Amino acid sequence: MTDLKVQIADRIQYLPPYLFATLDKIKQEAASGGQDIINLGIGDPDLPTPDPIVKRMQEAAADPRCHRYPSYEGLLSFRREIAAWYQRRFGVTLDPNHEVLTLIGSKEGIGHLPLALVNPGDIVLMTSPGYPVYHAGTLFAGGQSYFVPLRKENNFLPDFSQIPPDVCGKAKLLFINSPNNPTTATADLAFFNTVVAFAVKHQILVCHDAAYSEIYYDGKRPASFLEATGAKEVGVEFHSLSKTFNMTGWRIGFVVGHRAAIAGLGKLKSNLDSGVFEAVQEAGIAALRLGEETLTAIRMTYQERRDVFVSGLTKLGWNVSVPPASFYVWASVPDCTPSTDFVTRLIEKTGIVATPGVGFGQAGEGYIRLTLTVPVARLHEALGRMKQAGFAVSTCV
C-alpha cells in the first residue's frame, strides 16, 4: 500500500521556522547531552500565577455553567472588567460591547488580524526587529511585509519618514510594539501622537502590541497608544494577561479600540474558534482586580534581576543598555560574529540559551536577546559560566 503524498501549501513552505520552537529544540538537544541548561531564550515567566487568580479558576472550573461553549466575543463581565481596567490604568474609555474582544492570548489575535483585514497583495508595515507573528500573520493573509528598521541612533523607534510614499499608499496595517520585544525600548505619548498623524495621513490601521505594558522599572509607567488623541479612530491595541500576571499557559488576552476592526476580527474568530473557556475568563476578572501591590512585587523581582544581570554583563565588557521595561536584555554581540553563530557557541560552551537578534528580523543582526525569567542565583551562574568560557570583553566595534 502506497502512502498518500501530502503536498504542503505554499504559505507553509514559505513560512520560516518559528523562532522559539527552534530554540526549544536546541535546548532539548543540549539537555539530552547532559548539560545543565540555563534558559534565557524565551520570555516565559518563572514566577507563579498569583493565588487569587488560581483560586478563582478552581472555583469557576467546578461550576457546570462554565462547561458549555463560551460566547465568541467573551463574557460581557470580562469585557466590562477590561474596560474598567483601561479607565483606571490609562484614563481611556471603552465600550465593552463594541470596542473590546476576548482573545486566546494576544498572539492568536495578532496572527488572525491580517486574515480579517488584509487582501492578497496589500502591504503591512512592521518593525524589524519585531515579534515574528506580525510577519507570519501577514504571509497567511497573502499580504506583503514591509520592514521598518529599529536603529539604536533613533532609540529603537521606527522612523516613518524613511518609508517610501508608494509603500505608504499601498499599506493597510502598521504593527508597532511598546514596550518593545526584543529591544525593550518604550515609546512616549509624543511618539504615539506622531503615529496617529501618520495613520490619518495614509489611512492605515495601527495595531499596537502592548503585551509588556505592566512590566516596567524605576516607576516609569509606559503609555497606551489609545491615550493619544484620535488613536481609537485609527487603531487597536492588543493586551495579554500572560506577562503581567504570569499566565502564559492560560492563553487569555484581549484587543481593544477601533470598532470596525474589532468587528472584523470577531467575525473571523467566530468561524475559526469557539472562544475562551469561561473559567479562565473568570480568572481573568480576578487578575484585573488585583491590587497594585501584587504587580509591584513582580516588577521588583524583575528589576533586581535586571540590575544584577546588566551590571554583570557590563563588567564582562558587553555593550548593553539598562532596559526600561519588559523582562529582556538586548545586547550587542560582543565579538562581531553573526548572532546565530554566537548563540550556538554560547549554548555549546556554557549551556546558556539566548535568542539571536536576526531571528526577529534582519535589522536585529548584531544583537542577542536574553531574558530575566530565572532566579538571581541562576543569573550569577550564567555570568560565571560566560566569564570562564571566555565570553568577556567586547571586541566588536
Contacts in CASP RR format, 6 or more apart in sequence:
PFRMAT RR
TARGET T0000
AUTHOR 0000-0000-0000
METHOD contacts of the structure
MODEL  1
MTDLKVQIADRIQYLPPYLFATLDKIKQEAASGGQDIINLGIGDPDLPTP
DPIVKRMQEAAADPRCHRYPSYEGLLSFRREIAAWYQRRFGVTLDPNHEV
LTLIGSKEGIGHLPLALVNPGDIVLMTSPGYPVYHAGTLFAGGQSYFVPL
RKENNFLPDFSQIPPDVCGKAKLLFINSPNNPTTATADLAFFNTVVAFAV
KHQILVCHDAAYSEIYYDGKRPASFLEATGAKEVGVEFHSLSKTFNMTGW
RIGFVVGHRAAIAGLGKLKSNLDSGVFEAVQEAGIAALRLGEETLTAIRM
TYQERRDVFVSGLTKLGWNVSVPPASFYVWASVPDCTPSTDFVTRLIEKT
GIVATPGVGFGQAGEGYIRLTLTVPVARLHEALGRMKQAGFAVSTCV
11 139 0 8 1.000
11 140 0 8 1.000
11 142 0 8 1.000
14 139 0 8 1.000
15 136 0 8 1.000
15 139 0 8 1.000
16 132 0 8 1.000
18 132 0 8 1.000
18 136 0 8 1.000
19 132 0 8 1.000
19 355 0 8 1.000
19 359 0 8 1.000
19 360 0 8 1.000
20 41 0 8 1.000
20 42 0 8 1.000
20 355 0 8 1.000
23 41 0 8 1.000
23 42 0 8 1.000
23 353 0 8 1.000
23 355 0 8 1.000
24 42 0 8 1.000
26 344 0 8 1.000
26 347 0 8 1.000
26 353 0 8 1.000
27 37 0 8 1.000
27 39 0 8 1.000
27 347 0 8 1.000
27 353 0 8 1.000
30 37 0 8 1.000
30 347 0 8 1.000
30 348 0 8 1.000
30 351 0 8 1.000
30 353 0 8 1.000
31 37 0 8 1.000
35 347 0 8 1.000
35 351 0 8 1.000
36 351 0 8 1.000
37 347 0 8 1.000
37 351 0 8 1.000
37 352 0 8 1.000
37 353 0 8 1.000
38 350 0 8 1.000
38 351 0 8 1.000
38 352 0 8 1.000
38 353 0 8 1.000
38 374 0 8 1.000
38 378 0 8 1.000
38 381 0 8 1.000
38 382 0 8 1.000
38 385 0 8 1.000
39 353 0 8 1.000
39 371 0 8 1.000
39 374 0 8 1.000
40 352 0 8 1.000
40 353 0 8 1.000
40 354 0 8 1.000
40 370 0 8 1.000
40 371 0 8 1.000
40 373 0 8 1.000
40 374 0 8 1.000
40 382 0 8 1.000
41 353 0 8 1.000
41 354 0 8 1.000
41 355 0 8 1.000
41 369 0 8 1.000
41 370 0 8 1.000
41 371 0 8 1.000
42 353 0 8 1.000
42 355 0 8 1.000
42 371 0 8 1.000
42 373 0 8 1.000
43 243 0 8 1.000
43 248 0 8 1.000
43 327 0 8 1.000
43 328 0 8 1.000
43 371 0 8 1.000
43 373 0 8 1.000
44 248 0 8 1.000
44 371 0 8 1.000
44 373 0 8 1.000
45 242 0 8 1.000
45 243 0 8 1.000
45 246 0 8 1.000
45 248 0 8 1.000
45 327 0 8 1.000
45 373 0 8 1.000
46 373 0 8 1.000
46 374 0 8 1.000
46 375 0 8 1.000
47 246 0 8 1.000
47 298 0 8 1.000
47 301 0 8 1.000
48 246 0 8 1.000
49 245 0 8 1.000
49 246 0 8 1.000
49 247 0 8 1.000
49 250 0 8 1.000
50 245 0 8 1.000
50 246 0 8 1.000
50 287 0 8 1.000
50 290 0 8 1.000
50 294 0 8 1.000
52 286 0 8 1.000
52 290 0 8 1.000
53 245 0 8 1.000
53 247 0 8 1.000
53 283 0 8 1.000
53 284 0 8 1.000
53 286 0 8 1.000
53 287 0 8 1.000
53 290 0 8 1.000
54 283 0 8 1.000
55 286 0 8 1.000
56 282 0 8 1.000
56 283 0 8 1.000
56 284 0 8 1.000
56 285 0 8 1.000
56 286 0 8 1.000
57 250 0 8 1.000
57 279 0 8 1.000
57 280 0 8 1.000
57 282 0 8 1.000
57 283 0 8 1.000
57 286 0 8 1.000
59 282 0 8 1.000
60 66 0 8 1.000
60 278 0 8 1.000
60 279 0 8 1.000
60 282 0 8 1.000
60 283 0 8 1.000
61 279 0 8 1.000
63 279 0 8 1.000
65 278 0 8 1.000
66 277 0 8 1.000
66 278 0 8 1.000
66 279 0 8 1.000
66 282 0 8 1.000
69 274 0 8 1.000
69 275 0 8 1.000
70 274 0 8 1.000
70 275 0 8 1.000
70 276 0 8 1.000
70 277 0 8 1.000
70 278 0 8 1.000
70 281 0 8 1.000
71 275 0 8 1.000
72 266 0 8 1.000
72 269 0 8 1.000
72 270 0 8 1.000
72 274 0 8 1.000
72 275 0 8 1.000
73 79 0 8 1.000
73 101 0 8 1.000
73 102 0 8 1.000
73 266 0 8 1.000
74 101 0 8 1.000
74 102 0 8 1.000
74 275 0 8 1.000
74 276 0 8 1.000
74 281 0 8 1.000
75 102 0 8 1.000
75 278 0 8 1.000
75 281 0 8 1.000
75 282 0 8 1.000
76 96 0 8 1.000
76 97 0 8 1.000
77 281 0 8 1.000
77 285 0 8 1.000
78 102 0 8 1.000
78 281 0 8 1.000
78 282 0 8 1.000
78 284 0 8 1.000
78 285 0 8 1.000
79 96 0 8 1.000
79 97 0 8 1.000
79 100 0 8 1.000
79 101 0 8 1.000
79 102 0 8 1.000
79 254 0 8 1.000
80 96 0 8 1.000
81 284 0 8 1.000
81 285 0 8 1.000
81 288 0 8 1.000
81 289 0 8 1.000
82 94 0 8 1.000
82 96 0 8 1.000
82 100 0 8 1.000
82 239 0 8 1.000
82 254 0 8 1.000
82 256 0 8 1.000
82 288 0 8 1.000
83 93 0 8 1.000
83 94 0 8 1.000
83 95 0 8 1.000
83 96 0 8 1.000
83 99 0 8 1.000
83 100 0 8 1.000
83 256 0 8 1.000
84 288 0 8 1.000
85 288 0 8 1.000
86 92 0 8 1.000
86 93 0 8 1.000
86 94 0 8 1.000
86 224 0 8 1.000
86 226 0 8 1.000
86 256 0 8 1.000
87 93 0 8 1.000
87 94 0 8 1.000
89 224 0 8 1.000
90 223 0 8 1.000
90 224 0 8 1.000
90 226 0 8 1.000
90 227 0 8 1.000
91 227 0 8 1.000
92 224 0 8 1.000
92 226 0 8 1.000
92 227 0 8 1.000
92 232 0 8 1.000
94 100 0 8 1.000
94 256 0 8 1.000
94 257 0 8 1.000
95 259 0 8 1.000
98 259 0 8 1.000
98 262 0 8 1.000
98 263 0 8 1.000
99 232 0 8 1.000
99 256 0 8 1.000
99 257 0 8 1.000
99 258 0 8 1.000
99 259 0 8 1.000
99 262 0 8 1.000
100 254 0 8 1.000
100 255 0 8 1.000
100 256 0 8 1.000
100 257 0 8 1.000
100 262 0 8 1.000
101 254 0 8 1.000
101 255 0 8 1.000
101 256 0 8 1.000
101 262 0 8 1.000
101 265 0 8 1.000
101 266 0 8 1.000
101 269 0 8 1.000
102 252 0 8 1.000
102 253 0 8 1.000
102 254 0 8 1.000
102 275 0 8 1.000
102 276 0 8 1.000
102 281 0 8 1.000
103 109 0 8 1.000
103 238 0 8 1.000
103 240 0 8 1.000
103 252 0 8 1.000
103 253 0 8 1.000
103 254 0 8 1.000
103 255 0 8 1.000
103 269 0 8 1.000
103 276 0 8 1.000
104 251 0 8 1.000
104 252 0 8 1.000
104 253 0 8 1.000
104 273 0 8 1.000
104 275 0 8 1.000
104 276 0 8 1.000
105 240 0 8 1.000
105 241 0 8 1.000
105 242 0 8 1.000
105 251 0 8 1.000
105 252 0 8 1.000
105 253 0 8 1.000
106 209 0 8 1.000
106 211 0 8 1.000
106 238 0 8 1.000
106 239 0 8 1.000
106 240 0 8 1.000
106 242 0 8 1.000
106 253 0 8 1.000
106 254 0 8 1.000
106 255 0 8 1.000
107 133 0 8 1.000
107 240 0 8 1.000
108 251 0 8 1.000
108 273 0 8 1.000
109 238 0 8 1.000
109 255 0 8 1.000
109 265 0 8 1.000
109 269 0 8 1.000
110 131 0 8 1.000
110 133 0 8 1.000
110 134 0 8 1.000
110 137 0 8 1.000
110 175 0 8 1.000
110 207 0 8 1.000
110 209 0 8 1.000
110 238 0 8 1.000
111 133 0 8 1.000
111 134 0 8 1.000
111 136 0 8 1.000
111 137 0 8 1.000
111 140 0 8 1.000
112 137 0 8 1.000
112 265 0 8 1.000
112 268 0 8 1.000
112 269 0 8 1.000
112 272 0 8 1.000
113 137 0 8 1.000
113 173 0 8 1.000
113 207 0 8 1.000
113 236 0 8 1.000
113 255 0 8 1.000
113 261 0 8 1.000
113 265 0 8 1.000
114 124 0 8 1.000
114 137 0 8 1.000
114 138 0 8 1.000
114 140 0 8 1.000
114 141 0 8 1.000
114 142 0 8 1.000
114 143 0 8 1.000
114 173 0 8 1.000
115 137 0 8 1.000
115 140 0 8 1.000
115 141 0 8 1.000
115 268 0 8 1.000
116 261 0 8 1.000
116 264 0 8 1.000
116 265 0 8 1.000
116 266 0 8 1.000
116 267 0 8 1.000
116 268 0 8 1.000
117 141 0 8 1.000
117 172 0 8 1.000
117 173 0 8 1.000
117 205 0 8 1.000
117 261 0 8 1.000
117 264 0 8 1.000
117 265 0 8 1.000
118 124 0 8 1.000
118 138 0 8 1.000
118 141 0 8 1.000
118 142 0 8 1.000
118 143 0 8 1.000
118 172 0 8 1.000
118 173 0 8 1.000
119 141 0 8 1.000
119 142 0 8 1.000
119 143 0 8 1.000
119 172 0 8 1.000
120 141 0 8 1.000
120 142 0 8 1.000
120 143 0 8 1.000
121 142 0 8 1.000
121 143 0 8 1.000
121 144 0 8 1.000
122 141 0 8 1.000
122 142 0 8 1.000
122 143 0 8 1.000
122 144 0 8 1.000
122 170 0 8 1.000
122 171 0 8 1.000
122 172 0 8 1.000
122 173 0 8 1.000
123 143 0 8 1.000
123 144 0 8 1.000
123 145 0 8 1.000
123 146 0 8 1.000
123 167 0 8 1.000
123 169 0 8 1.000
123 170 0 8 1.000
123 171 0 8 1.000
123 172 0 8 1.000
124 134 0 8 1.000
124 138 0 8 1.000
124 143 0 8 1.000
124 144 0 8 1.000
124 145 0 8 1.000
124 146 0 8 1.000
124 171 0 8 1.000
124 172 0 8 1.000
124 173 0 8 1.000
124 174 0 8 1.000
124 175 0 8 1.000
125 146 0 8 1.000
125 148 0 8 1.000
125 163 0 8 1.000
125 167 0 8 1.000
125 171 0 8 1.000
125 173 0 8 1.000
125 174 0 8 1.000
125 175 0 8 1.000
125 204 0 8 1.000
126 134 0 8 1.000
126 135 0 8 1.000
126 138 0 8 1.000
126 145 0 8 1.000
126 146 0 8 1.000
126 147 0 8 1.000
126 148 0 8 1.000
126 174 0 8 1.000
126 175 0 8 1.000
127 134 0 8 1.000
127 147 0 8 1.000
127 148 0 8 1.000
127 149 0 8 1.000
127 150 0 8 1.000
127 158 0 8 1.000
127 175 0 8 1.000
127 176 0 8 1.000
127 177 0 8 1.000
127 180 0 8 1.000
128 147 0 8 1.000
128 148 0 8 1.000
128 149 0 8 1.000
128 150 0 8 1.000
128 360 0 8 1.000
128 361 0 8 1.000
128 362 0 8 1.000
128 363 0 8 1.000
128 364 0 8 1.000
129 150 0 8 1.000
129 182 0 8 1.000
129 183 0 8 1.000
129 357 0 8 1.000
129 359 0 8 1.000
129 360 0 8 1.000
129 361 0 8 1.000
129 363 0 8 1.000
129 364 0 8 1.000
129 367 0 8 1.000
130 150 0 8 1.000
130 177 0 8 1.000
130 180 0 8 1.000
130 181 0 8 1.000
130 182 0 8 1.000
130 360 0 8 1.000
130 361 0 8 1.000
131 175 0 8 1.000
131 177 0 8 1.000
131 181 0 8 1.000
131 209 0 8 1.000
131 360 0 8 1.000
132 359 0 8 1.000
132 360 0 8 1.000
134 145 0 8 1.000
134 175 0 8 1.000
134 209 0 8 1.000
135 145 0 8 1.000
138 144 0 8 1.000
138 145 0 8 1.000
138 173 0 8 1.000
139 145 0 8 1.000
146 163 0 8 1.000
146 167 0 8 1.000
146 171 0 8 1.000
147 361 0 8 1.000
147 362 0 8 1.000
147 363 0 8 1.000
148 158 0 8 1.000
148 159 0 8 1.000
148 160 0 8 1.000
148 162 0 8 1.000
148 163 0 8 1.000
149 158 0 8 1.000
149 363 0 8 1.000
150 156 0 8 1.000
150 157 0 8 1.000
150 158 0 8 1.000
150 180 0 8 1.000
150 183 0 8 1.000
150 185 0 8 1.000
150 363 0 8 1.000
150 364 0 8 1.000
151 159 0 8 1.000
151 363 0 8 1.000
155 185 0 8 1.000
156 180 0 8 1.000
156 183 0 8 1.000
156 184 0 8 1.000
156 185 0 8 1.000
156 330 0 8 1.000
157 185 0 8 1.000
157 187 0 8 1.000
157 191 0 8 1.000
158 176 0 8 1.000
160 194 0 8 1.000
160 195 0 8 1.000
160 198 0 8 1.000
168 201 0 8 1.000
168 202 0 8 1.000
168 204 0 8 1.000
169 202 0 8 1.000
171 202 0 8 1.000
171 204 0 8 1.000
172 204 0 8 1.000
172 205 0 8 1.000
173 204 0 8 1.000
173 205 0 8 1.000
173 206 0 8 1.000
173 207 0 8 1.000
174 195 0 8 1.000
174 198 0 8 1.000
174 199 0 8 1.000
174 204 0 8 1.000
174 205 0 8 1.000
174 206 0 8 1.000
174 207 0 8 1.000
175 207 0 8 1.000
175 209 0 8 1.000
176 187 0 8 1.000
176 195 0 8 1.000
176 206 0 8 1.000
176 207 0 8 1.000
176 208 0 8 1.000
176 209 0 8 1.000
176 225 0 8 1.000
177 208 0 8 1.000
177 209 0 8 1.000
177 210 0 8 1.000
177 211 0 8 1.000
178 185 0 8 1.000
178 186 0 8 1.000
178 187 0 8 1.000
178 191 0 8 1.000
178 208 0 8 1.000
178 210 0 8 1.000
178 213 0 8 1.000
178 222 0 8 1.000
178 223 0 8 1.000
178 225 0 8 1.000
179 185 0 8 1.000
179 186 0 8 1.000
179 212 0 8 1.000
179 213 0 8 1.000
179 215 0 8 1.000
179 216 0 8 1.000
179 222 0 8 1.000
179 324 0 8 1.000
179 325 0 8 1.000
179 326 0 8 1.000
180 186 0 8 1.000
180 187 0 8 1.000
180 212 0 8 1.000
180 326 0 8 1.000
181 209 0 8 1.000
181 211 0 8 1.000
181 212 0 8 1.000
181 326 0 8 1.000
181 328 0 8 1.000
181 360 0 8 1.000
182 328 0 8 1.000
182 330 0 8 1.000
182 355 0 8 1.000
182 357 0 8 1.000
182 360 0 8 1.000
182 364 0 8 1.000
182 367 0 8 1.000
182 369 0 8 1.000
183 330 0 8 1.000
184 321 0 8 1.000
184 323 0 8 1.000
184 324 0 8 1.000
184 325 0 8 1.000
184 326 0 8 1.000
184 328 0 8 1.000
184 329 0 8 1.000
184 330 0 8 1.000
185 324 0 8 1.000
186 216 0 8 1.000
186 220 0 8 1.000
186 222 0 8 1.000
186 324 0 8 1.000
186 325 0 8 1.000
187 222 0 8 1.000
187 223 0 8 1.000
188 223 0 8 1.000
189 223 0 8 1.000
189 227 0 8 1.000
189 228 0 8 1.000
192 223 0 8 1.000
192 225 0 8 1.000
192 227 0 8 1.000
192 228 0 8 1.000
192 231 0 8 1.000
193 228 0 8 1.000
193 229 0 8 1.000
195 206 0 8 1.000
195 225 0 8 1.000
195 228 0 8 1.000
195 231 0 8 1.000
196 206 0 8 1.000
196 228 0 8 1.000
196 229 0 8 1.000
196 230 0 8 1.000
196 231 0 8 1.000
196 234 0 8 1.000
198 204 0 8 1.000
199 205 0 8 1.000
199 206 0 8 1.000
199 234 0 8 1.000
199 235 0 8 1.000
200 234 0 8 1.000
204 234 0 8 1.000
205 234 0 8 1.000
205 235 0 8 1.000
205 236 0 8 1.000
205 258 0 8 1.000
205 261 0 8 1.000
206 225 0 8 1.000
206 231 0 8 1.000
206 234 0 8 1.000
206 235 0 8 1.000
206 236 0 8 1.000
207 235 0 8 1.000
207 236 0 8 1.000
207 238 0 8 1.000
208 224 0 8 1.000
208 225 0 8 1.000
208 226 0 8 1.000
208 235 0 8 1.000
208 236 0 8 1.000
208 237 0 8 1.000
208 238 0 8 1.000
209 237 0 8 1.000
209 238 0 8 1.000
210 222 0 8 1.000
210 224 0 8 1.000
210 225 0 8 1.000
210 237 0 8 1.000
210 238 0 8 1.000
210 239 0 8 1.000
211 238 0 8 1.000
211 239 0 8 1.000
211 240 0 8 1.000
211 242 0 8 1.000
211 243 0 8 1.000
212 222 0 8 1.000
212 243 0 8 1.000
212 325 0 8 1.000
212 326 0 8 1.000
212 327 0 8 1.000
213 222 0 8 1.000
213 224 0 8 1.000
213 239 0 8 1.000
213 244 0 8 1.000
213 325 0 8 1.000
214 243 0 8 1.000
214 244 0 8 1.000
214 295 0 8 1.000
214 299 0 8 1.000
215 243 0 8 1.000
215 244 0 8 1.000
215 298 0 8 1.000
215 299 0 8 1.000
215 302 0 8 1.000
215 325 0 8 1.000
215 326 0 8 1.000
215 327 0 8 1.000
216 222 0 8 1.000
216 299 0 8 1.000
216 324 0 8 1.000
216 325 0 8 1.000
217 299 0 8 1.000
217 302 0 8 1.000
217 303 0 8 1.000
217 306 0 8 1.000
217 323 0 8 1.000
217 324 0 8 1.000
217 325 0 8 1.000
218 303 0 8 1.000
218 324 0 8 1.000
220 324 0 8 1.000
220 325 0 8 1.000
222 325 0 8 1.000
224 237 0 8 1.000
225 231 0 8 1.000
225 235 0 8 1.000
225 237 0 8 1.000
226 232 0 8 1.000
226 237 0 8 1.000
226 256 0 8 1.000
226 257 0 8 1.000
232 257 0 8 1.000
232 258 0 8 1.000
233 258 0 8 1.000
234 258 0 8 1.000
235 257 0 8 1.000
235 258 0 8 1.000
235 261 0 8 1.000
236 255 0 8 1.000
236 256 0 8 1.000
236 257 0 8 1.000
236 258 0 8 1.000
236 261 0 8 1.000
236 262 0 8 1.000
237 255 0 8 1.000
237 256 0 8 1.000
237 257 0 8 1.000
238 253 0 8 1.000
238 254 0 8 1.000
238 255 0 8 1.000
239 253 0 8 1.000
239 254 0 8 1.000
239 255 0 8 1.000
239 256 0 8 1.000
240 252 0 8 1.000
240 253 0 8 1.000
240 254 0 8 1.000
241 247 0 8 1.000
241 250 0 8 1.000
241 252 0 8 1.000
241 253 0 8 1.000
241 284 0 8 1.000
241 287 0 8 1.000
241 288 0 8 1.000
242 248 0 8 1.000
242 249 0 8 1.000
242 250 0 8 1.000
242 251 0 8 1.000
242 252 0 8 1.000
242 253 0 8 1.000
243 327 0 8 1.000
244 287 0 8 1.000
244 295 0 8 1.000
244 298 0 8 1.000
245 284 0 8 1.000
245 287 0 8 1.000
245 290 0 8 1.000
246 298 0 8 1.000
247 283 0 8 1.000
247 284 0 8 1.000
247 287 0 8 1.000
250 280 0 8 1.000
250 283 0 8 1.000
251 276 0 8 1.000
251 280 0 8 1.000
252 276 0 8 1.000
252 280 0 8 1.000
252 281 0 8 1.000
252 283 0 8 1.000
252 284 0 8 1.000
255 262 0 8 1.000
255 265 0 8 1.000
256 262 0 8 1.000
269 275 0 8 1.000
302 327 0 8 1.000
302 372 0 8 1.000
304 376 0 8 1.000
305 327 0 8 1.000
305 372 0 8 1.000
305 374 0 8 1.000
305 375 0 8 1.000
305 376 0 8 1.000
305 379 0 8 1.000
306 322 0 8 1.000
306 323 0 8 1.000
306 327 0 8 1.000
306 329 0 8 1.000
306 372 0 8 1.000
308 376 0 8 1.000
308 379 0 8 1.000
308 380 0 8 1.000
309 329 0 8 1.000
309 370 0 8 1.000
309 372 0 8 1.000
309 379 0 8 1.000
309 382 0 8 1.000
309 383 0 8 1.000
310 320 0 8 1.000
310 322 0 8 1.000
310 323 0 8 1.000
310 329 0 8 1.000
312 383 0 8 1.000
313 320 0 8 1.000
313 329 0 8 1.000
313 331 0 8 1.000
313 383 0 8 1.000
314 320 0 8 1.000
316 334 0 8 1.000
316 383 0 8 1.000
316 386 0 8 1.000
316 387 0 8 1.000
316 391 0 8 1.000
316 392 0 8 1.000
316 393 0 8 1.000
317 334 0 8 1.000
317 392 0 8 1.000
317 393 0 8 1.000
317 394 0 8 1.000
318 331 0 8 1.000
318 332 0 8 1.000
318 334 0 8 1.000
318 394 0 8 1.000
319 331 0 8 1.000
319 332 0 8 1.000
319 334 0 8 1.000
319 394 0 8 1.000
319 396 0 8 1.000
320 329 0 8 1.000
320 330 0 8 1.000
320 331 0 8 1.000
320 332 0 8 1.000
321 330 0 8 1.000
323 329 0 8 1.000
323 330 0 8 1.000
327 371 0 8 1.000
327 372 0 8 1.000
327 373 0 8 1.000
328 369 0 8 1.000
328 370 0 8 1.000
328 371 0 8 1.000
328 372 0 8 1.000
329 369 0 8 1.000
329 370 0 8 1.000
329 371 0 8 1.000
329 372 0 8 1.000
330 367 0 8 1.000
330 368 0 8 1.000
330 369 0 8 1.000
331 367 0 8 1.000
331 368 0 8 1.000
331 369 0 8 1.000
331 370 0 8 1.000
332 366 0 8 1.000
332 367 0 8 1.000
332 394 0 8 1.000
332 396 0 8 1.000
333 339 0 8 1.000
333 342 0 8 1.000
333 366 0 8 1.000
333 367 0 8 1.000
333 368 0 8 1.000
333 396 0 8 1.000
334 342 0 8 1.000
334 391 0 8 1.000
334 392 0 8 1.000
334 393 0 8 1.000
334 394 0 8 1.000
334 395 0 8 1.000
334 396 0 8 1.000
335 342 0 8 1.000
335 394 0 8 1.000
335 395 0 8 1.000
335 396 0 8 1.000
336 395 0 8 1.000
336 396 0 8 1.000
336 397 0 8 1.000
337 345 0 8 1.000
338 356 0 8 1.000
338 358 0 8 1.000
338 365 0 8 1.000
338 366 0 8 1.000
339 356 0 8 1.000
339 357 0 8 1.000
339 358 0 8 1.000
339 359 0 8 1.000
339 364 0 8 1.000
339 365 0 8 1.000
339 366 0 8 1.000
339 367 0 8 1.000
339 368 0 8 1.000
340 356 0 8 1.000
340 358 0 8 1.000
340 359 0 8 1.000
342 356 0 8 1.000
342 368 0 8 1.000
343 353 0 8 1.000
343 354 0 8 1.000
343 355 0 8 1.000
343 356 0 8 1.000
343 368 0 8 1.000
346 352 0 8 1.000
346 353 0 8 1.000
346 354 0 8 1.000
346 386 0 8 1.000
346 391 0 8 1.000
347 353 0 8 1.000
347 354 0 8 1.000
349 389 0 8 1.000
349 391 0 8 1.000
350 382 0 8 1.000
350 385 0 8 1.000
350 386 0 8 1.000
350 389 0 8 1.000
350 391 0 8 1.000
351 385 0 8 1.000
352 382 0 8 1.000
352 385 0 8 1.000
352 386 0 8 1.000
354 368 0 8 1.000
354 369 0 8 1.000
354 370 0 8 1.000
355 368 0 8 1.000
355 369 0 8 1.000
355 370 0 8 1.000
356 368 0 8 1.000
357 364 0 8 1.000
357 365 0 8 1.000
357 366 0 8 1.000
357 367 0 8 1.000
357 368 0 8 1.000
357 369 0 8 1.000
358 364 0 8 1.000
358 365 0 8 1.000
358 366 0 8 1.000
360 369 0 8 1.000
366 396 0 8 1.000
372 379 0 8 1.000
374 382 0 8 1.000
386 392 0 8 1.000
END
